[in-house]
Amino acid sequence: MLIWFMIVFLALVGLLVGGFAINAGLDGRSALANGPFGTFAPTDRGCGKYDCTWIGDFVSHDGTITRTGTKLLDGVDVSRTEPMPAEIADVGLRDDAGGSVAYTKDHSWGTSLVGGVLFLVLAGLTMPVLLIRMVRRHQRQTQPRDSNLYS
């Protein structure tokens, strides 16, 4: 029973993580292809366990769109001690229900997309199939053999 739970759990984790990564890649692509472009002025940094992202204000080139508290996804990793730049030009904006996210032109949306697809295939589909095959092989090997079959 535990093994079947683990198989379902691995499949769900693979689907969720792969889906989120694919979605992040598509969001970045959409912002850089169709979103409004402007400048980003960092006001703060949000740090995770290993790296940070800039948080600040976005203003479109024509001045019609302004967003505060926008997260910047950049092609360059930001450290905790890196000095805050005054302004970053030519960033694309993506607005959705979760908030505004700006992307620099060197943001690698393709890496997220390819990584998500690989994770989806490997963890979401391949690992559960391999576990099922392993469980079935183990069950076949541990089944008692009838020694009185030909006596």
Beta strands, then each sheet from edge to edge (+ up, - down):
strand 1: 37-47
strand 2: 52-60
strand 3: 66-73
strand 4: 88-96
strand 5: 99-104
sheet 1: 1+ 2- 3+ 5+ 4- 1+
end
